[in-house]
Amino acid sequence: MSLITTTQDLADACARLAQHPFVTVDTEFLRETTYYPKLCLIQLASPDEAVLVDPLAPELDLAPFLALMTDEKVVKVFHAARQDLEIVWIIGKLIPTPLFDTQVAAMVCGYGDSVGYEQLANDLAKARIDKSSRFTDWSRRPLTEAQLVYAESDVTHLRAIYLALAEDLAASGRESWVAEEMAVLNSPGTYEVKPENAWQRLKGRIRKPKELALLMEVAAWREREAQSRDVPRQRVLKDDAMMDIVQRGPRSVEALAELRSVPNGFERSRAGGEVLAAIERGNALDPKTLPRLERERGRPSNGAVLDLLKVLLKATADAERVAPKIIASSDDLEAISFDDEADVPALQGWRREVFGEKALALKNGGLSLKIVRGRVTVA
């Protein structure tokens, strides 16, 4: 088993792959020591061949691969596609289209939430995956035969998985359900990391508007710093240290040095000065312009209604053979418990037809739940 290492060989392979209605795709990458994932291997398979591509080869231009990713005649099949799509976006500023994610499709087909590739390979391709090479160093060359075999299996078994799920979806008429779920994966905004939005990763740990203002500025600084240095966020400043800074709001070098979570000497470094400047910018923000914190809403708990909606969701998901989170999220249920006209996916499109109308009826006394032979049913 050999790797493609030249642009011409890659172009020839992509031309062959493009003759088929679909191609399965996977990548191997490292990101433990970098901000951006380091692409180490690309795996591709059509119904009659599989190829492995070495993106680290010095004489390789990935243009033929990127062209294949945008070929409208070829469906690009991934499993749990988000990280792979992020890599394609980073190297080519494009999203593979048309796109099919077997993890999303499996949830629609009743395989539960976030079903793994190994389970689908076992159930649908009748294959067992040797995962011993999964966490090896994919940047090392030469790759071992075991690594190559493992990498190839990630796309060869995916062919049978895709065909089985596509057949199931066609039989149930739920192709549109999957297409709707693909909206997030097909959006460039999913992969564009904007420093000004970095605070949202930690918003759940914030309780006061003043802390939010500081978090917005300090988190944006950390994100820009991590991007420019291509290092993980935690390498720049750990979350605990950042939250300590946000909650204490130091305004001098001495006050910053007093924080035990901040590394020794950080306060006198360039980064320390920039954090203090970010704190000043945060203090200058008008509180009226800040995003509203969830805890500020102050609405009372609606626990009993919410609990009943969760039971209804589980019963509906079981009856429809679909993963519950495809139908409604916890936030959807909470919103519905307070508002019959909540602007949530569960009250729109097919989700409203399958679940939303029942949820509203249950909430308003027009529907009840009962247990029949050990199963919750709608009455």
C-alpha positions in Angstrom: 0.0 0.0 0.0 1.6 3.3 -1.1 0.9 7.0 -0.6 0.3 9.5 -3.4 3.1 12.1 -3.1 3.0 14.0 -6.5 0.5 16.4 -8.0 0.2 14.4 -11.2 -0.6 11.2 -9.4 -3.2 13.0 -7.3 -4.8 14.5 -10.4 -5.0 11.1 -12.1 -6.6 9.6 -9.0 -9.1 12.4 -8.6 -10.1 12.1 -12.2 -10.8 8.4 -11.7 -12.7 9.0 -8.5 -14.8 11.7 -10.2 -16.3 9.2 -12.5 -18.4 7.7 -9.7 -21.5 9.1 -8.0 -19.9 9.3 -4.6 -16.6 9.3 -2.9 -15.9 8.6 0.8 -13.5 10.9 2.5 -11.5 11.0 5.8 -8.5 12.8 7.1 -5.9 12.2 9.8 -4.5 15.2 11.5 -2.7 16.5 14.7 -3.6 19.6 16.7 -2.3 19.0 20.2 0.5 21.6 19.8 -1.1 23.9 17.2 -4.1 26.2 16.9 -4.9 25.1 13.4 -5.1 21.3 12.7 -2.0 19.9 10.9 -3.3 17.8 8.0 -1.2 14.6 7.8 -3.2 12.2 5.6 -6.2 12.2 3.2 -8.1 9.0 2.5 -10.5 8.7 -0.5 -12.5 5.8 -1.9 -14.9 5.3 -4.8 -16.9 2.1 -5.2 -13.9 0.4 -6.8 -10.7 1.8 -5.4 -9.2 3.6 -2.4 -6.3 6.0 -2.4 -4.2 7.5 0.4 -2.7 11.0 -0.1 0.3 12.5 1.7 -0.3 16.2 2.1 3.1 16.6 3.7 4.9 15.5 0.5 7.0 18.5 -0.7 6.0 18.0 -4.4 2.3 17.8 -3.8 -0.3 20.5 -4.6 -3.7 19.7 -3.2 -5.6 21.6 -6.0 -6.9 18.3 -7.7 -8.3 17.2 -4.3 -10.0 20.6 -3.7 -11.5 20.5 -7.2 -13.0 17.0 -6.5 -14.4 18.4 -3.3 -16.5 20.9 -5.3 -17.5 18.6 -8.1 -21.3 18.8 -8.0 -21.6 15.4 -9.7 -19.9 13.6 -6.9 -21.4 13.2 -3.4 -18.7 13.6 -0.7 -19.4 11.1 2.1 -17.9 11.7 5.6 -18.5 10.3 9.0 -18.8 13.0 11.8 -17.7 15.5 9.2 -17.2 18.7 11.2 -13.4 18.4 11.9 -12.6 17.1 8.4 -14.6 20.0 6.9 -12.8 22.5 9.1 -9.5 21.2 7.6 -10.8 21.5 4.0 -12.0 25.0 4.8 -8.7 26.0 6.2 -6.6 24.7 3.2 -9.1 25.7 0.5 -11.7 28.1 1.9 -14.4 25.8 0.5 -16.9 23.3 1.8 -17.3 20.0 0.0 -20.5 19.8 -1.9 -22.8 17.9 -2.3 -22.2 16.6 1.2 -23.4 13.5 3.2 -22.5 12.9 6.8 -23.2 9.3 7.9 -23.3 10.2 11.6 -26.2 12.6 10.9 -27.9 10.1 8.6 -27.5 7.3 11.2 -29.3 9.5 13.9 -32.2 10.0 11.5 -32.2 6.3 10.9 -32.5 5.4 14.5 -28.9 4.6 15.6 -28.9 7.0 18.5 -27.1 10.2 19.3 -23.6 10.7 17.9 -23.2 7.1 16.8 -19.6 6.0 16.2 -18.0 4.8 13.0 -17.0 1.5 14.6 -20.6 0.6 15.5 -21.8 1.5 12.0 -19.0 -0.5 10.4 -19.9 -3.5 12.5 -23.7 -3.1 11.9 -23.8 -2.1 8.3 -20.5 -3.2 6.7 -20.1 -6.3 8.9 -16.5 -5.3 9.6 -14.5 -4.9 12.7 -12.1 -1.9 13.1 -8.7 -2.3 14.6 -8.3 1.0 16.4 -4.7 0.4 17.6 -3.3 3.0 15.2 -6.0 5.6 15.9 -3.9 7.8 18.1 -0.5 7.3 16.5 1.7 10.2 15.3 0.4 10.7 11.7 3.0 13.3 11.0 5.9 10.8 11.2 7.3 9.4 8.0 7.3 6.7 6.9 3.9 5.6 8.0 3.7 2.0 9.1 1.7 -0.7 7.3 -0.7 -0.9 10.2 -1.4 2.9 10.0 -2.0 2.6 6.3 -4.4 -0.3 6.7 -6.3 1.5 9.5 -6.5 4.7 7.4 -7.8 2.9 4.3 -10.4 1.1 6.4 -11.9 4.4 7.4 -13.1 5.0 3.9 -13.6 1.5 2.5 -16.1 0.5 5.1 -17.7 3.9 4.8 -18.9 2.9 1.3 -21.2 0.2 2.6 -22.4 2.4 5.5 -23.3 5.1 3.1 -25.2 2.8 0.7 -27.1 1.2 3.5 -28.1 4.5 5.1 -29.0 6.1 1.8 -31.3 3.2 1.0 -32.9 3.4 4.5 -33.5 7.2 4.0 -35.0 6.7 0.6 -37.4 4.0 1.9 -38.5 6.2 4.8 -38.7 9.4 2.7 -36.4 11.2 5.2 -33.7 12.5 2.9 -35.0 16.1 3.5 -34.5 15.5 7.3 -30.8 14.9 6.7 -30.5 17.8 4.3 -31.9 20.1 7.0 -29.4 18.9 9.5 -26.6 19.5 7.0 -27.3 23.3 7.1 -24.8 23.9 9.9 -22.1 21.8 8.3 -22.6 23.6 5.0 -22.3 27.1 6.5 -18.8 28.8 6.3 -19.6 30.4 9.6 -19.2 27.1 11.3 -15.5 27.0 10.5 -14.7 30.7 10.6 -13.3 31.4 14.1 -13.8 35.1 14.9 -11.9 36.4 17.9 -14.7 38.7 18.8 -16.9 35.6 19.4 -14.4 33.7 21.5 -16.1 34.7 24.8 -19.1 32.4 23.9 -17.0 29.3 24.8 -16.9 30.4 28.4 -20.1 32.4 28.8 -21.6 29.7 31.1 -19.1 30.7 33.8 -20.1 34.3 33.8 -22.7 35.9 36.2 -22.2 39.6 36.0 -22.3 42.1 33.1 -19.0 43.6 34.2 -17.4 40.1 34.0 -18.9 39.6 30.6 -17.4 42.9 29.3 -13.9 41.8 30.5 -14.3 38.3 29.1 -15.2 39.6 25.7 -12.0 41.6 25.4 -9.6 39.1 27.1 -11.0 36.1 25.2 -10.7 38.0 21.9 -7.1 38.9 22.7 -6.3 35.3 23.6 -7.9 34.0 20.3 -5.9 36.5 18.2 -2.7 35.6 20.0 -3.3 31.8 19.6 -4.1 32.3 15.9 -1.0 34.4 15.2 1.3 32.1 17.0 -0.5 28.9 15.8 -0.6 27.5 19.3 -3.5 26.1 21.4 -5.5 28.6 23.4 -4.4 27.0 26.6 -0.8 27.5 25.6 -1.4 31.3 25.6 -3.5 31.5 28.8 -5.4 28.7 30.5 -9.1 29.0 31.0 -8.9 29.1 34.8 -6.3 31.9 34.6 -8.5 33.9 32.2 -11.6 33.5 34.3 -9.6 34.6 37.4 -8.5 37.7 35.5 -12.1 38.3 34.4 -13.6 37.9 37.8 -10.9 39.9 39.7 -10.3 42.6 37.0 -6.7 43.5 37.9 -5.8 47.0 36.6 -2.1 47.0 37.4 1.0 44.8 36.9 1.1 44.3 40.7 -2.6 43.2 40.9 -2.1 40.9 37.9 0.9 39.3 39.6 -1.2 38.6 42.7 -3.4 36.1 40.8 -2.1 32.6 41.7 -3.5 31.1 38.4 -1.4 33.4 36.3 2.1 32.1 35.4 5.1 33.6 37.2 6.4 36.6 35.2 3.4 36.8 33.0 2.4 40.2 34.4 5.7 41.8 33.1 5.6 40.1 29.7 4.2 41.6 26.5 1.2 39.4 26.9 0.6 40.7 30.4 0.6 44.2 29.1 -1.8 43.3 26.4 -4.2 41.6 28.9 -4.2 44.7 31.0 -5.0 46.8 28.0 -7.9 44.4 27.2 -9.2 44.8 30.7 -9.2 48.6 30.2 -11.2 48.2 26.9 -13.6 45.9 28.7 -14.1 48.4 31.5 -14.9 51.1 28.9 -17.7 49.1 27.3 -21.2 50.5 27.7 -23.1 47.8 29.7 -26.2 48.5 27.6 -24.4 47.2 24.5 -23.5 43.9 26.0 -25.2 40.6 25.1 -27.8 39.5 27.6 -26.7 36.8 30.0 -29.0 33.9 30.4 -29.1 34.2 34.1 -30.3 37.8 33.8 -33.6 36.8 32.5 -34.7 35.6 35.9 -37.7 33.6 34.7 -38.8 30.9 37.1 -38.2 27.3 36.6 -40.8 25.4 34.6 -39.5 22.0 35.7 -42.6 19.9 35.7 -43.6 20.9 32.1 -40.1 20.5 31.0 -39.9 17.0 32.4 -43.1 16.0 30.6 -41.8 17.4 27.3 -38.6 15.3 27.7 -40.7 12.1 28.2 -42.8 13.0 25.1 -39.6 13.6 23.1 -38.2 10.2 24.1 -41.5 8.5 23.3 -41.7 10.2 19.9 -38.1 9.5 19.1 -38.6 5.8 19.9 -41.7 5.6 17.8 -40.1 7.4 14.8 -36.8 5.4 15.1 -34.7 8.6 15.3 -32.3 10.1 17.8 -34.0 12.5 20.2 -31.6 15.4 19.6 -32.4 15.3 15.8 -35.9 16.3 16.8 -35.4 18.8 19.6 -32.6 20.1 21.8 -32.8 20.8 25.6 -33.0 24.5 24.8 -35.9 23.9 22.4 -37.8 22.1 25.1 -37.2 24.8 27.7 -38.3 27.5 25.2 -41.5 25.6 24.4 -42.3 25.1 28.1 -42.6 28.9 28.4 -43.8 30.0 24.9 -46.2 28.3 22.5 -44.7 30.4 19.7 -41.0 30.0 20.6 -38.7 30.5 17.6 -37.0 27.1 17.8 -36.4 24.3 15.2 -38.7 21.9 17.1 -41.7 24.1 16.2 -40.8 24.3 12.5 -41.0 22.1 9.4 -41.0 18.3 9.8 -40.1 18.6 13.5 -43.3 20.5 14.2 -45.3 17.8 12.4 -43.6 14.9 14.2 -43.2 16.5 17.7 -43.9 20.2 18.0 -47.7 19.9 17.7 -47.8 17.1 20.2 -45.6 19.1 22.6 -48.0 22.1 22.4 -51.0 19.9 22.9 -49.4 18.2 25.9 -48.5 21.5 27.4 -52.1 22.9 26.9 -54.0 19.8 28.1 -55.0 18.5 24.7 -52.9 15.4 24.9 -51.8 12.9 27.6 -49.2 10.3 28.2 -49.8 6.8 29.5 -47.9 3.6 29.9 -49.0 0.6 27.9 -47.2 -2.7 28.3 -44.2 -0.9 29.7 -44.0 1.8 27.0 -44.9 5.4 27.1 -47.6 6.2 24.6 -49.6 9.3 23.5 -53.3 9.4 24.3 
